[in-house]
Amino acid sequence: MNADKLHIIDFTIYRGRNIYSHRPVMKMILDIGKYGEIPTNQIPGFNEKLLALFPGLQTNVCGLGYEGGFLERLKKGTYLAHVLEHVILEMQAMVGYDLHYGKTRVIQEPSVYYLVYEYENEVCGLECGKASVFILNHLLDGEEIEIDGFIDYLKKISSEAELGPSTAAIVQETKKRNIPVTRIGNGSLIRLGYGKYSRLIEATLTDATPCISADISSNKQLTKFLLSENQIPVPYGKVVFSEISAQMVSKQIGLPVVIKPFDANQGKGVHLNLKTKQEIIAAFRDASKYSNGIIVEQYIAGRDYRVLVVGGKVSAVAERVPALVVGDGKHTIEELVKIINQDPRRGEEHEKALTKIRLDDVTDKFLKSQNMTRESIPAAGQVVKLRGNANLSTGGTSVDCTDLIHPDNAEIAVRAANAIGIDIAGIDIVTEDISKSIYETGGAVVEVNTAPGIRMHLYPSKGTPRNVAKDIVDLLFPDDSAAHFPIVSVTGTNGKTTVVRLIAHVLSATGKSVGMTSTSGTYVNGRCICRGDNSGPRSARALLSNKAIDAAVLETARGGIVREGLGYDLADVGVITNITGDHLGLDGINTLEDLAFVKSLVVEAVKENGAAVLNAEDETTPYVLGRVKCRVVFFCKEKSAAEKFMKPNDAVVFLKDGVITAEENGQVQAIVPVTEIPITLQGKIECNVENCLAAAAALYALKVPSETIAEGFKNFEDNAGRFNVFELNGLRIMMDYGHNPAGYRQALKTCRALASGRLIGVIGMPGDRPDDAMRDVGKQCAGVFNRIIIKEDQDFRGRAPGEVAEIFRRAIEETGFPSENVIIIENELEALKSAVENAAPGDFIAIFYENYNLIKEYLEDAGAQRIF
């Protein structure tokens, strides 16, 4: 690596809410080399060159909080990673995005930094990051650089990556209803909503449009046949496959005629009002570029109207006007086009309200038919049409006529859409006046379009803009069900899986089709559809796309939050079970407050009318409360633990005389006695009592009736892998997923409560836990077990084989635990077998497993009976 250069080490894109921002951001890890010790005021000429390229930096606010703050920092001396953050944001501003959030921090002294910056257009954000590094390196080398070329390139690729105006309008309207929006890939495919209420759109093409209907509409001759069959006026015509046939059919129909491909779009290859043999031959040859079959049909004189039909109703009507110029007696046609194209509303393709007018061979031929060329100078006021078709994609404009359409014409347009079977259709009608019935004027329906563009209705050149996106969203979501898709997100150090399972089980009893993600897999209505640790954002996103569910309960682990942010937008209820010092030392999380900051995202990303469920007895709760903006439902064993935190409209779920009880604004509801909940083993498993309190609080926040919660808790028994007890030949064997000091502490309490004979532990921990955590667990176990077998996980998670076991052994022996009663058997299954073979009737074995299914299958094959 060149120490004189800035070097990008890694890029991470956070597309949803994340620990840095509730907006999309990018994170760059960067090595600034020798400049880790050289601030900007010590780099000769750097500041001046930088500000010459990016004068907008002079007004940047920076962390000082006032305009010009960054300039002040620059002059006093700041480091290049910080400069890079501001340059990236400034380049995005120069492209056209109003963005301000950025953050830069050193992660390895003196030269390795991470910087986070906001983006709106993913392609633009990524390319601005790379381009900014390139530019700064050139400035440091003393090389001249031309910034305009970069900006032009960035504008071009950003424009190509933007949603088109039709899709963007629908997305904006959907967001107004608080329905989540997910872009799939880099195109215009969008998922609106979650689960069974979700809908897919691509521009105005919806998932309800039958494929056969879309195919029919792309075959113009077949469309005409079906319209005619439904007694809808259409131009008479035929499909031909040769120039000779085109000439013969033209004579049969009678001139003038129209020639067009039967399966093209956007007006490609369409030629109107052809009157001569030469025109017909030229038009046939051009149309043949787009299709083998060519339609020759009767030319209907009149104006070109587009009628938008949405869900069986006319939503908007526009007259489409071909691209044209109006002469001033001074400028050529080509010059007039350049003047028109300077209109900021015009873009290269579909990204803006209007498209720039293109001068091409079609234009030249059309001008020639008017005895003109690009160099002709039209007289003042002379209107010169540049094309025969009026498509916006070729530079045409539109005039709103929604209030003018005759009822007969509206009814014909609706019947045309229905005849083809299209939910959102663009019906093209040619007639002299849309306000008069085409039955009287002799007009006709000339095309039916699937996925019609709606730019012309949203941004007409003249007349009233029509919010047709609202009509489309009304069609997709006729009621508010999609906006009320309940999501519960659960995080914490311990108890997450049990809490998630309890909530999902009770929600199912309310009639919901519930999806659940957890460390044991993804489930839909209790059936596992994907095994493994599915507690990350990708699993959440996958579940929320499942059309079988109308509610979701998500286990949301720390690692996924750090790596990718959340896999959903906002939850109805966010739950934090507890926060203890697990995973410290990983991903820059070194303190309990760091961990609380990460997990707080779950209770920050809650709907305005939602709730945060917090453990009033957890030491991090005061910190977390400072980040919560919504109502809080506390849970605790003693109500007094919550009273010091509660504000008006908050609630608390607690134990009152052994009964889980809810209280809000003085109103008390008894829910269920703990002794009647099987997973608490009559209250002996203390951590499951706490898990039931957390789950009850979440369900209470969702307004689930207390009797439903009680019934669900009473019949919930299958908490696989959590305090499962088997009986085998007079032995009792407990399986649990204790994997950190707090988890072990609860499990060891349970062992003491359940055991009557010797206690034997088969123990271990994941390798990514700190040494101190392993020593803590080892010493806990030494204080409880009579005999200890140390095993290792199959996944070493960065440790050397035997390393974890040796840390445990030393910690256990340091307590004075008899060395003859502790052995190492690294293979998990073999360790359990040894414990069973050397146990006596009445002994109680606890195994803290890595592979649940492997251990469970061994016990079942050995004849063990699960008793809890």
ABEGO torsion letter per residue (X at the ends): XBAABBBBABBBBBABBBAABABBBBBBBBBAEAAAABBAAABBGAAAAAAAABAAAAABAEAAGBBGAAAAAAAAEBBAAAAAAAAAAAAAAAAGBBBABBBBBBABOAABBBBBBBBABAAAAAAAAAAAAAAAAAAAAGBBBBAAAAAAAAAAAAAAABBBAAAAAAAAAAAAAGBBBBBBEABABBBBEBEAABBBBBEABBAABBAAAAAAAABAAAAAAAAAAAGBBBBBBBBBABAAAAAAAAAAAEOBBBBBBAABBGGBGBBBGBABAAAAAAAAAAAAAABABBBBBBBBBEBBBBBBBBGGBBABBBBBBBBBBBBAGABBAAAAAAAAAABAABBABAABABBBBBBBAAAAAAAAAAGBBAABBBBBGBBBBABABABAAAGBBBBBAAAABBAAAAAAAAAAAAAAGBABBBBBBBBABAABBAAAAGBBBABBBBGBBAAAAABBABEBBBBAAAAAAAAABABAAAAABBBBBBBEABGAAAAAAAAAAAAAAAGBBBBBBBAAEBBBGGBBABBEBAABAAAAAAAAABAABABBBBBBBAAAAAAAEBABABBABBBBABBBBBGBGBGGBABAAAAAAAAAAAAABBBAABBBBBBAABAAAAAAAAABABBBBBBBABAAAAAAABBBGBBBBBBBGGBBBBBBGGBBBBABBAAABAAAGGGABAAAAAAAAAAAAAAAAAGBBAAAAAAAAAABABBBGBGBBBBBGGBBBBBBBBABAAAAAAAAAAAAAABABBBBBBBEBBAABBAAAAAAAAAAAAAABABBBBBBBABAGGBBBGAAAAAAAAAAAAAGBBAAABBBBABAAAAAAAAAAABBBGBBBBBBBABAAAAAAAAAAAGBBBAX
